[in-house]
Amino acid sequence: MTPEEHQREFSYQAARLGIEVQDRSMEAIALEVIDAPIDAIRNLEYCGAPCCPSELIAEPDWATMKHARHTRANVWLESQILCSSTYDGSISHLVAMGQERTQLARVFVAICHARLKNPQDLLDIYKILEDDEDDVALEKICRVVTDMGYYGAVISGLLGAAARPQTNNYHVLFDIGNPFSTLLEKGRFATHTWDVVSLLGAYDDQLPQEFRRGILEWRQAILGYCSTGKLSGGSWQPTTRSTLAFRKDGMERLRQKQLVDSTPERALQLAEREGGEHGLDVLWEDVIRFFLKTGNPRYSHEAVDLIGKYNLDRSASNSAVGVAV
């Protein structure tokens, strides 16, 4: 969604709360939203937040991965952990499962071809095929969501923080599948917020035996860091990218080559080719968030239009090839 679309969406949701929005400033509307009953806000099922630059958020680079990439650690910060889960995109997966939409692969392929310079590169990295069944396509697309929106955000934050060498920055990947998942396959996906639940340990009596070692080492590492400010494996640097991964069978320190050849890193390299330091934001805003937006019936026509354009362009291309032959 564009900043203007986000701002219109915010006004639309405010109106659903019974707030007058016509000819009023965003600040006045926002103050009434803040005062609205929390249950009424929850009942909106409103996902997302206003974008910049807009009347609500005037700073052009606020909350972008480019901004994070150039934000140095605060002078008082001795150390920090930046962590993402390997299927943080599960939040988008679950939302999409509740939507009545089809042809997910075709929609995503059409978006990529309309908005990227190297569309096939992204599709090849994630092995997204136009004829993928919807459930298969949704998992692949939500891995793109994970890598661009969560892993990419963490790497952007690390790049910015590393500019201040006095701060130790630790990179952690949480890759312990959620054994309690009901809508997604049990134990297969390290889902959004499951990392917090596994750390706090409220359900240890129900944990399968094969998960216990990984979760114990995860807790020991994080709680140990809370008392010492240190994590094994060394501080993350752009040249070495020291990373700790936690899986159900324990902790693993990932080597530079393992990371460079990984799917998330290949996707980040593509983002650089697409837009340099803006690349992650280009992919996040122009491809991923656009795809997620079109799951809303109010915007689904935009996906239909793109599929139509993609089909026309492909037909014209095939015809041109036929004429040339």
HELIX and SHEET records of a PDB file:
HELIX    1   1 PRO A    3  ARG A   16  1                                  14    
HELIX    2   2 MET A   26  ASP A   35  1                                  10    
HELIX    3   3 ILE A   38  ASN A   43  1                                   6    
HELIX    4   4 MET A   65  ARG A   69  1                                   5    
HELIX    5   5 SER A   90  MET A   97  1                                   8    
HELIX    6   6 LEU A  104  ARG A  115  1                                  12    
HELIX    7   7 PRO A  119  ILE A  125  1                                   7    
HELIX    8   8 ASP A  134  THR A  146  1                                  13    
HELIX    9   9 ASP A  147  TYR A  151  3                                   5    
HELIX   10  10 GLY A  152  ALA A  161  1                                  10    
HELIX   11  11 TRP A  194  LEU A  200  1                                   7    
HELIX   12  12 ASP A  204  GLN A  206  5                                   3    
HELIX   13  13 GLN A  209  THR A  228  1                                  20    
HELIX   14  14 GLN A  256  VAL A  260  1                                   5    
HELIX   15  15 THR A  263  GLY A  275  1                                  13    
HELIX   16  16 GLY A  276  HIS A  278  5                                   3    
HELIX   17  17 GLY A  279  VAL A  282  1                                   4    
HELIX   18  18 LEU A  283  ILE A  288  3                                   6    
HELIX   19  19 ARG A  289  LYS A  293  1                                   5    
HELIX   20  20 SER A  300  ALA A  324  1                                  25    
SHEET    1   A 4 SER A  79  SER A  85  0                                        
SHEET    2   A 4 ASN A 168  PHE A 174  1                                        
SHEET    3   A 4 THR A 243  ARG A 247  1                                        
SHEET    4   A 4 GLY A 250  LEU A 254 -1                                        
END                                                                             
